[in-house]
Amino acid sequence: MKKNDLSQNSILDILSRLPVKSLRRFGCVSKRWRSLIVDPLFRKLHHDRSQRSPLLMFYNRLPEEISDDDDSGDEFLYCGLEPEVGERPISTHSLKAEDESGHVCAEFAMQFDGHGEVSLIPSYRELVCLKKRDLTLFVCNPSTHELLKLPNPSPAWLPNRESFELRYVPSVSHYKLLHVYYTAYEEFGPAVAVADFLDIKFDEKPNGWKCACEGFPGWFKWLSMKSVQGTDAAVYWYNMPDPNVRRDNVDESIACFDLEKEESFTVEKPLGFSKSWGPCTNLVGLKGCLSLIDVVKDSAILTMDIWMLKDNRNSVWEKEFTINMSAVGIKYILPMHFGERVIIFNVAFASTGSRVRYYDLVTKTWRTGGILPRGKHIGPFPYFDGLFSLAG
């Protein structure tokens, strides 16, 4: 075979099937390959292929160590802002993405100064945000091993009563980080909630926070509403009732903030759907859309109905699938990702804990994945191996 026998399209097709950690190495082989890899058309091709085979991301916080040296080693990315001389506590935070067979496809570890937990804000795509207790924010791409400190958000009126949501907005091809918080509070009256957002663009440093909404409507009274993960271009919240607390009147409105139009409104349930939220009826994000999951037991048959929101402005839903769950033998089950052919479920068993299960939409069969670790990990959540660069 001659040197130039492979066309550029053939090379692009081959490279688009490789994980990012391999592409990072191959980009050093030649200037031609590097120019192909950084091309926007190739990034889109690789992104589309990654969505067909999502990974499962786990977060783990390792025990704190005491360090008296400013050098934290080559295998970790040190994230102390202004390290002091002398002993200081160091916490290590690890992100690890695995494929269906359990093979680690992406791994990234970061070290932070000081005590305290780090909250995770996943996008269910390429990027993950991390929030320290002092509201220091970072965004990282675990595949490219890039981490970027974000501008400080506005302080909330009530500490720990705020919400951060990271979403991808397809119409502008970049991410938006939404910050909803109280600016005032009245003990016997409604609080004033506002929203700011931060644009996170490819290969650019964020300029600063922008005001998206100066006052939410009356239905958004508590930031204790549960947000729905895995949606694109919009953030949804709803009130999940506490099973231990009896309430006669529970507000079951679905609140929506559209990140494209920067507007807030409510979404109604599917027409004729009267069930309340609970263990058998839930909201999730699948394929970037808000989805309603309803588990129905009719005699000896256990089925799951999946409704998907097609038009959030007009509350138009469609029932996409009805899946027979009788053979699964579950106590609790929730879909995490809806692909072109496979739905990934997180299944909780009464005796053996949780594990991943895959449902094939074509053959209508189940296959079993690995057992999920307990206690030390957060996750799994879907993750796409991608080339979204944070280097500004």
Stockholm file with secondary structure:
# STOCKHOLM 1.0

chainA/1-392         MKKNDLSQNSILDILSRLPVKSLRRFGCVSKRWRSLIVDPLFRKLHHDRSQRSPLLMFYNRLPEEISDDDDSGDEFLYCGLEPEVGERPISTHSLKAEDESGHVCAEFAMQFDGHGEVSLIPSYRELVCLKKRDLTLFVCNPSTHELLKLPNPSPAWLPNRESFELRYVPSVSHYKLLHVYYTAYEEFGPAVAVADFLDIKFDEKPNGWKCACEGFPGWFKWLSMKSVQGTDAAVYWYNMPDPNVRRDNVDESIACFDLEKEESFTVEKPLGFSKSWGPCTNLVGLKGCLSLIDVVKDSAILTMDIWMLKDNRNSVWEKEFTINMSAVGIKYILPMHFGERVIIFNVAFASTGSRVRYYDLVTKTWRTGGILPRGKHIGPFPYFDGLFSLAG
#=GR chainA/1-392 SS CCTTCSCHHHHHHHHTTSCHHHHHHHTTTCHHHHHHHTSHHHHHHHHHHHHHSCEEEEEEECCCEEECCSCCCTTSEECCSSCCSSCEEEEEEEEEEECTTSCEEEEEEEEEESSSCEEEEECSSSCEEEEETTCCEEEEETTTTEEEECCCCCCCSSTTCEEEEEEEETTTTEEEEEEEEEEECCTTSCCEEEEEEEEECTTCCCCCCEEEESSCCTTCCCTTSEECCSBSSEEEEECCCCTTSCCSCCCCCEEEEETTTTEEEEECCCTTCCCCSBTTEEEEEETBEEEEEEEEEETTEEEEEEEEEEETTTTEEEEEEEEECTTTCCSEEEEEEECSSEEEEEEEETTTEEEEEEEETTTTEEEEEEECCCSSEEEEEEECCCCCCCCC
#=GC SS_cons         CCTTCSCHHHHHHHHTTSCHHHHHHHTTTCHHHHHHHTSHHHHHHHHHHHHHSCEEEEEEECCCEEECCSCCCTTSEECCSSCCSSCEEEEEEEEEEECTTSCEEEEEEEEEESSSCEEEEECSSSCEEEEETTCCEEEEETTTTEEEECCCCCCCSSTTCEEEEEEEETTTTEEEEEEEEEEECCTTSCCEEEEEEEEECTTCCCCCCEEEESSCCTTCCCTTSEECCSBSSEEEEECCCCTTSCCSCCCCCEEEEETTTTEEEEECCCTTCCCCSBTTEEEEEETBEEEEEEEEEETTEEEEEEEEEEETTTTEEEEEEEEECTTTCCSEEEEEEECSSEEEEEEEETTTEEEEEEEETTTTEEEEEEECCCSSEEEEEEECCCCCCCCC
//
